[in-house]
Amino acid sequence: MEKFKYPDINPLRIEMSDECQVYKGLEGICVKESRICYIDGKGSRLYYRGYNIMDLVEHSKYEEVVYLLLFGELPSREELESFERKLASKRRLPDGLRGLIRSLPKDSDPMDFLRTTVSAMSLFDDGGDETEKGIGLIAKAPVMLAEFHRYRSGLEPLEPREELSQAGNFLYMMFGKVPEGSEERVMDRAFLLLADHGLCASTFASLVTASTLADIYASITTAIGTLAGPLHGGANLQVLKMLEEVGSPDRAESYVEGMLKSGKRIWGFGHRVYKNFDPRYRAFKRMAREMAELRGRMDLFETAEKVEEAALKRLAHKNIYPNVDFYSGLVYYFLGIPQDLAITMFAISRMAGWVAHILEYWEQNRLIRPKAKYVGELDKKYVPIEER
Ligand code: CMC
């Protein structure tokens, strides 16, 4: 048999990659075809599997929307009940994971905590295919967060309750009492509104990992790490800190002025895709107003509204409008959720979208491997270390 001959290496032919175009921030690049989420950035509309998010938030519950995202259709009553039972049955944390939680520093950053424990879930995996594991992640993430909250607060851990919804069980496990219907509904809507958002940075990052055929735990761990930054999920926490700094409605105007003059960004404003209001912002704002009235904290709501007005005056002409994070943190705060858990609330809601996109991507997997346009030098003369 003839011996295989490798192509010659031509020392004189240098292939520069300068023909490639750089798309900073990958703006406008499509990575896959998808049937999961559509964002109409100009028209201020968001769709999950073809359904307007405003219809879903009005008429559906979170579990229904998770089913929709994962399986493509709204469930029948029987399908929904069976899916709810499945989620509830997957909530219990393995003893090893509970032990790990108890060994972590009580002052861990909550996103570091979630990233670490989601990663560790692969070590306590109880089998099943990747869809089953994904459903396990959706079911367990809120439970892990509640367990962490109780552990760091010196409170006794609680067992999950199967008869409660995802939202109801989360609030129960956080605060030790079954929430009132109105609170559960607010939590449910907050989960639903953040369940997916197309190829945001964290979802894209999860696909990069998934595209190597690494498992779902590794892919979601990547997503959590990516969500943490203040330009992405971390913005809701920054908004809460910003409102603390502003202090009262009458200081909003000068605060915004000062921030923009010194070249800083207004948190909870702007979006890569929306060049109009983020529809989720409207839903969160309505809930924040209702909760503020209920809690007697209209001062805080009005401070936020004054910051919003002042920022809009200065930024709307650049198509920069409030995004989902402007009021979401306030809603969590009014539910009694500690401020530093704001980003993790985003993460446990988005778990559904991450899982749905990873499973969809695997149906037609191809390694994600872009390249950088090389603008450095080539063929430099090598200088031995003694002569440098
Ligand atoms: N405040 C002030 N100026 C802003 C803001 C803002 N929040 N957002 C964008 N700009 C300006 C920016 O300074 C730049 O101005 P210029 O052209 O004069 O230099 C211009 O708008 C374009 O900015 P960009 O960073 O190139 O735009 P982008 O599409 O990459 O940014 C963004 C999107 C979300 C990173 C940005 O709007 C931002 O930093 N917002 C604040 C953080 C935030 O609220 N993030 C949550 C996003 S929504 C939830 C999520 O997806 O996690």
Boltz pocket constraint, residues with backbone or C-beta under 6 A from the ligand:
constraints:
  - pocket:
      binder: B
      contacts: [[A, 25], [A, 200], [A, 230], [A, 231], [A, 232], [A, 233], [A, 234], [A, 235], [A, 264], [A, 265], [A, 266], [A, 267], [A, 268], [A, 269], [A, 270], [A, 271], [A, 272], [A, 273], [A, 315], [A, 318], [A, 320], [A, 323], [A, 324], [A, 325]]
      max_distance: 6.0
